């Protein structure tokens, strides 16, 4: 089930990081909430939330770059639709760490 996050009002940046995307064969997830940032102060987002849409534009099945661009273009009030799926985020992080370690050994 998806949650609508009440609109965040921005002055500069949303205060969270995302990971994933079509090129990584995974949904886009909130990987970090920056302490003291807009998202942290708002309290409506959690690490592990899957980002479904930004201001009515779906990011499901999109690449990482497009999602980041939509987030960067967001000005003023921003409406995010998310789904909380922490287990999938943990699996993604383990997979990315494994890939990173494999590349370092090469």
LUMDREN-276994 format. One record per residue: x, y, z of N, C-alpha, C in turn; residue in one letter. Coordinates in Angstrom, 3 decimals. Last residue first. Layout:
! LUMDREN-276994
+----------+----------+----------+----------+----------+----------+----------+----------+----------+-----+
!       nu !       nv !       nw !      cau !      cav !      caw !       cu !       cv !       cw ! res !
+----------+----------+----------+----------+----------+----------+----------+----------+----------+-----+
!        X !        Y !        Z !        X !        Y !        Z !        X !        Y !        Z !   A !
...
+----------+----------+----------+----------+----------+----------+----------+----------+----------+-----+
This chain:
! LUMDREN-276994
+----------+----------+----------+----------+----------+----------+----------+----------+----------+-----+
!       nu !       nv !       nw !      cau !      cav !      caw !       cu !       cv !       cw ! res !
+----------+----------+----------+----------+----------+----------+----------+----------+----------+-----+
!   39.144 !   -6.359 !   -8.733 !   39.585 !   -6.532 !  -10.131 !   40.760 !   -5.665 !  -10.468 !   X !
!   38.284 !   -5.674 !   -6.245 !   39.251 !   -6.780 !   -6.340 !   39.821 !   -6.922 !   -7.748 !   X !
!   36.367 !   -3.749 !   -6.749 !   37.612 !   -3.349 !   -6.079 !   38.686 !   -4.415 !   -6.209 !   X !
!   34.256 !   -5.250 !   -7.803 !   34.979 !   -4.309 !   -8.663 !   36.323 !   -3.919 !   -8.056 !   X !
!   33.423 !   -6.641 !   -5.496 !   33.912 !   -7.393 !   -6.649 !   34.735 !   -6.488 !   -7.559 !   X !
!   32.502 !   -4.530 !   -3.908 !   33.650 !   -5.319 !   -3.456 !   34.258 !   -6.120 !   -4.594 !   X !
!   30.286 !   -3.719 !   -5.453 !   31.383 !   -2.793 !   -5.181 !   32.650 !   -3.549 !   -4.782 !   X !
!   28.663 !   -6.000 !   -5.302 !   29.169 !   -5.547 !   -6.599 !   30.371 !   -4.631 !   -6.420 !   X !
!   28.142 !   -6.004 !   -2.525 !   28.802 !   -7.157 !   -3.139 !   29.415 !   -6.765 !   -4.487 !   X !
!   26.752 !   -3.604 !   -2.291 !   28.021 !   -3.780 !   -1.577 !   28.827 !   -4.923 !   -2.183 !   X !
!   24.485 !   -4.233 !   -3.828 !   25.383 !   -3.170 !   -4.271 !   26.743 !   -3.280 !   -3.589 !   X !
!   23.372 !   -6.304 !   -2.222 !   23.760 !   -6.579 !   -3.605 !   24.748 !   -5.528 !   -4.109 !   X !
!   22.852 !   -4.897 !    0.146 !   23.777 !   -6.038 !    0.175 !   24.274 !   -6.354 !   -1.228 !   X !
!   20.992 !   -3.044 !   -0.842 !   22.264 !   -2.576 !   -0.296 !   23.287 !   -3.701 !   -0.236 !   X !
!   18.878 !   -4.769 !   -1.575 !   19.566 !   -3.958 !   -2.581 !   20.934 !   -3.519 !   -2.081 !   X !
!   18.129 !   -5.774 !    0.950 !   18.614 !   -6.691 !   -0.087 !   19.394 !   -5.938 !   -1.156 !   X !
!   17.270 !   -3.382 !    2.165 !   18.388 !   -4.142 !    2.744 !   18.990 !   -5.092 !    1.713 !   X !
!   15.087 !   -2.780 !    0.494 !   16.237 !   -1.880 !    0.557 !   17.455 !   -2.607 !    1.116 !   X !
!   13.389 !   -4.887 !    1.134 !   13.909 !   -4.794 !   -0.229 !   15.124 !   -3.872 !   -0.259 !   X !
!   12.787 !   -4.266 !    3.799 !   13.480 !   -5.526 !    3.472 !   14.115 !   -5.457 !    2.091 !   X !
!   11.306 !   -1.812 !    3.763 !   12.691 !   -1.850 !    4.241 !   13.448 !   -3.119 !    3.884 !   X !
!    9.157 !   -0.261 !    2.277 !    9.587 !   -1.639 !    2.011 !   11.041 !   -1.811 !    2.455 !   X !
!    6.572 !    1.933 !    1.972 !    7.618 !    1.509 !    2.902 !    7.931 !    0.033 !    2.705 !   X !
!    6.150 !    4.016 !   -0.749 !    5.715 !    2.746 !   -0.154 !    6.866 !    2.260 !    0.722 !   X !
!    5.059 !    7.345 !   -1.680 !    6.061 !    6.352 !   -1.303 !    5.385 !    5.099 !   -0.770 !   X !
!    4.801 !   10.303 !   -3.383 !    4.075 !    9.073 !   -3.069 !    5.147 !    8.013 !   -2.827 !   X !
!    5.103 !   13.745 !   -2.647 !    5.764 !   12.471 !   -2.901 !    4.818 !   11.336 !   -2.545 !   X !
!    4.919 !   17.014 !   -3.639 !    4.103 !   15.876 !   -3.212 !    4.805 !   14.590 !   -3.629 !   X !
!    6.165 !   20.090 !   -2.564 !    6.466 !   18.864 !   -3.304 !    5.627 !   17.728 !   -2.746 !   X !
!    6.215 !   23.561 !   -2.927 !    5.533 !   22.432 !   -2.306 !    5.710 !   21.190 !   -3.169 !   X !
!    9.247 !   24.721 !   -4.140 !    8.055 !   25.059 !   -3.363 !    7.483 !   23.841 !   -2.677 !   X !
!   10.300 !   22.561 !   -6.719 !   10.425 !   23.863 !   -6.065 !    9.132 !   24.138 !   -5.307 !   X !
!   12.084 !   20.044 !   -8.253 !   10.971 !   20.338 !   -7.352 !   11.234 !   21.637 !   -6.596 !   X !
!   14.351 !   19.370 !   -9.581 !   13.496 !   20.387 !  -10.197 !   12.357 !   20.819 !   -9.283 !   X !
!   15.353 !   17.295 !   -8.038 !   16.091 !   18.561 !   -8.072 !   15.243 !   19.695 !   -8.642 !   X !
!   13.493 !   15.290 !   -8.626 !   13.625 !   15.778 !   -7.253 !   14.336 !   17.129 !   -7.214 !   X !
!   13.994 !   14.918 !  -11.351 !   12.663 !   15.344 !  -10.896 !   12.727 !   15.921 !   -9.488 !   X !
!   16.689 !   14.017 !  -11.166 !   16.372 !   15.264 !  -11.867 !   14.998 !   15.800 !  -11.452 !   X !
!   16.351 !   11.586 !   -9.846 !   17.123 !   12.648 !   -9.202 !   16.801 !   13.991 !   -9.849 !   X !
!   14.903 !   10.206 !  -11.825 !   14.312 !   10.444 !  -10.502 !   15.030 !   11.591 !   -9.793 !   X !
!   16.798 !   10.138 !  -13.902 !   15.521 !   10.831 !  -14.098 !   14.873 !   11.155 !  -12.756 !   X !
!   18.895 !    8.614 !  -12.719 !   19.129 !    9.996 !  -13.137 !   17.821 !   10.772 !  -13.301 !   X !
!   17.769 !    6.050 !  -12.394 !   18.162 !    6.850 !  -11.237 !   18.259 !    8.335 !  -11.595 !   X !
!   15.000 !    5.365 !  -14.611 !   16.394 !    5.275 !  -14.194 !   16.676 !    6.273 !  -13.070 !   X !
!   11.764 !    3.888 !  -13.766 !   12.640 !    4.915 !  -14.347 !   14.078 !    4.713 !  -13.889 !   X !
!    9.970 !    2.252 !  -12.502 !   10.574 !    1.766 !  -13.733 !   11.489 !    2.771 !  -14.412 !   X !
!    8.353 !    4.996 !  -11.119 !    8.414 !    3.529 !  -11.153 !    8.962 !    3.097 !  -12.509 !   X !
!    7.902 !    7.600 !  -10.980 !    9.307 !    7.236 !  -11.155 !    9.471 !    5.718 !  -11.135 !   X !
!    5.274 !    9.669 !  -12.188 !    5.735 !    8.366 !  -11.715 !    7.231 !    8.192 !  -11.960 !   X !
!    4.334 !   12.744 !  -11.087 !    5.095 !   12.088 !  -12.157 !    5.673 !   10.788 !  -11.601 !   X !
!    3.205 !   14.015 !   -8.895 !    2.322 !   13.371 !   -9.862 !    3.015 !   12.672 !  -11.014 !   X !
!    5.476 !   14.853 !   -7.418 !    4.529 !   15.826 !   -7.981 !    3.683 !   15.231 !   -9.105 !   X !
!    6.798 !   11.804 !   -7.920 !    7.196 !   13.141 !   -7.478 !    6.276 !   14.127 !   -8.183 !   X !
!    6.257 !    8.371 !   -6.893 !    6.048 !    9.530 !   -7.762 !    6.472 !   10.821 !   -7.080 !   X !
!    7.586 !    6.365 !   -5.404 !    6.692 !    5.998 !   -6.501 !    6.436 !    7.161 !   -7.446 !   X !
!   10.255 !    5.251 !   -3.591 !    9.706 !    6.450 !   -4.209 !    8.884 !    6.037 !   -5.426 !   X !
!   10.093 !    3.338 !   -0.752 !   10.247 !    3.268 !   -2.202 !    9.560 !    4.495 !   -2.771 !   X !
!   11.784 !    3.830 !    2.270 !   10.606 !    4.159 !    1.467 !   10.955 !    4.025 !   -0.010 !   X !
!   14.197 !    3.510 !    3.494 !   13.516 !    2.292 !    3.065 !   12.232 !    2.566 !    2.312 !   X !
!   13.863 !    5.996 !    5.853 !   14.838 !    5.219 !    5.098 !   14.153 !    3.900 !    4.756 !   X !
!   10.816 !    7.844 !    5.513 !   11.685 !    6.937 !    6.256 !   12.702 !    6.322 !    5.308 !   X !
!    8.906 !   10.880 !    5.869 !    9.656 !    9.909 !    5.075 !   10.546 !    9.073 !    5.979 !   X !
!    7.780 !   12.752 !    7.587 !    6.898 !   11.875 !    6.822 !    7.591 !   10.800 !    6.006 !   X !
!    9.310 !   14.686 !    8.912 !    8.994 !   13.437 !    9.593 !    8.142 !   12.450 !    8.818 !   X !
!   10.347 !   17.283 !    8.606 !    8.962 !   16.991 !    8.229 !    8.468 !   15.726 !    8.915 !   X !
!   13.013 !   17.018 !    9.345 !   12.146 !   17.912 !   10.124 !   10.674 !   17.637 !    9.846 !   X !
!   13.841 !   15.243 !    7.307 !   13.975 !   14.879 !    8.719 !   13.034 !   15.724 !    9.577 !   X !
!   13.385 !   16.756 !    4.992 !   12.672 !   15.486 !    5.191 !   12.715 !   15.047 !    6.655 !   X !
!   15.169 !   18.970 !    5.444 !   13.728 !   19.158 !    5.278 !   12.960 !   17.873 !    5.574 !   X !
!   17.694 !   17.995 !    7.919 !   17.214 !   18.438 !    6.612 !   15.694 !   18.536 !    6.573 !   X !
!   18.494 !   16.849 !   10.292 !   18.258 !   18.291 !   10.288 !   17.746 !   18.836 !    8.970 !   X !
!   20.128 !   14.216 !    8.627 !   19.736 !   14.809 !    9.907 !   19.616 !   16.333 !    9.820 !   X !
!   18.815 !   12.935 !    5.715 !   19.884 !   13.782 !    6.234 !   19.415 !   14.459 !    7.525 !   X !
!   18.131 !    9.657 !    5.197 !   17.483 !   10.914 !    5.569 !   18.568 !   11.757 !    6.233 !   X !
!   18.830 !    7.373 !    2.616 !   19.330 !    8.139 !    3.760 !   18.485 !    9.386 !    3.949 !   X !
!   17.513 !    6.087 !    0.618 !   18.583 !    5.352 !    1.293 !   19.097 !    6.075 !    2.530 !   X !
!   14.575 !    5.563 !   -0.850 !   15.227 !    6.547 !    0.006 !   16.242 !    5.778 !    0.842 !   X !
!   14.718 !    3.965 !   -4.078 !   14.481 !    3.968 !   -2.635 !   15.148 !    5.148 !   -1.958 !   X !
!   13.417 !    2.727 !   -7.028 !   14.153 !    3.830 !   -6.421 !   13.724 !    3.942 !   -4.959 !   X !
!   13.790 !   -0.792 !   -7.930 !   13.024 !    0.441 !   -7.718 !   13.922 !    1.513 !   -7.096 !   X !
!   16.247 !   -2.214 !  -10.180 !   15.601 !   -2.093 !   -8.874 !   14.768 !   -0.816 !   -8.813 !   X !
!   18.261 !   -2.421 !  -12.141 !   17.214 !   -3.438 !  -12.042 !   16.532 !   -3.423 !  -10.666 !   X !
!   19.812 !   -0.349 !  -12.589 !   20.291 !   -1.258 !  -11.544 !   19.270 !   -2.358 !  -11.275 !   X !
!   18.384 !    1.064 !  -14.401 !   19.692 !    0.564 !  -14.837 !   20.313 !   -0.384 !  -13.811 !   X !
!   16.149 !    1.850 !  -12.844 !   16.011 !    0.843 !  -13.897 !   17.353 !    0.231 !  -14.293 !   X !
!   17.155 !    2.236 !   -9.386 !   16.741 !    2.711 !  -10.696 !   16.751 !    1.578 !  -11.705 !   X !
!   19.114 !    3.155 !   -6.433 !   18.330 !    2.272 !   -7.285 !   17.985 !    2.930 !   -8.610 !   X !
!   18.655 !    5.716 !   -3.936 !   19.473 !    4.736 !   -4.649 !   18.539 !    3.879 !   -5.491 !   X !
!   18.700 !    9.054 !   -2.565 !   18.024 !    7.902 !   -3.157 !   19.046 !    6.981 !   -3.801 !   X !
!   18.689 !   11.098 !    0.378 !   19.387 !   10.492 !   -0.757 !   18.568 !    9.319 !   -1.270 !   X !
!   17.243 !   14.207 !    1.558 !   17.388 !   12.750 !    1.560 !   18.129 !   12.308 !    0.315 !   X !
!   16.585 !   16.930 !    1.451 !   17.176 !   16.372 !    2.662 !   17.169 !   14.857 !    2.725 !   X !
!   15.734 !   18.516 !   -0.623 !   14.738 !   17.726 !    0.097 !   15.289 !   17.090 !    1.366 !   X !
!   16.772 !   21.920 !   -1.367 !   16.990 !   20.489 !   -1.217 !   15.949 !   19.796 !   -0.361 !   X !
!   15.592 !   24.744 !   -0.038 !   16.804 !   24.258 !   -0.695 !   16.975 !   22.776 !   -0.402 !   X !
!   13.025 !   25.103 !    0.596 !   13.778 !   26.312 !    0.322 !   15.053 !   25.906 !   -0.413 !   X !
!    9.889 !   23.478 !    0.253 !   11.342 !   23.518 !    0.121 !   11.879 !   24.922 !    0.013 !   X !
!    7.531 !   21.703 !    1.936 !    7.834 !   23.014 !    1.379 !    9.342 !   23.193 !    1.416 !   X !
!    5.925 !   18.718 !    1.122 !    7.074 !   19.327 !    1.788 !    7.278 !   20.692 !    1.151 !   X !
!    2.659 !   17.403 !    1.459 !    3.623 !   18.218 !    0.720 !    4.712 !   18.812 !    1.611 !   X !
!    2.550 !   14.191 !    3.001 !    2.051 !   15.562 !    2.932 !    3.098 !   16.424 !    2.245 !   X !
!    2.816 !   11.354 !    1.120 !    3.519 !   12.185 !    2.085 !    2.998 !   13.599 !    1.905 !   X !
!    0.791 !    8.668 !    0.877 !    0.995 !   10.006 !    0.344 !    1.686 !   10.792 !    1.440 !   X !
!    1.774 !    5.309 !    0.518 !    1.459 !    6.418 !    1.411 !    1.695 !    7.714 !    0.669 !   X !
!    0.547 !    2.222 !   -0.812 !    1.341 !    3.439 !   -0.931 !    0.847 !    4.493 !    0.049 !   X !
!    0.837 !   -1.181 !    0.000 !    0.000 !    0.000 !    0.000 !    0.884 !    1.247 !    0.000 !   X !
+----------+----------+----------+----------+----------+----------+----------+----------+----------+-----+
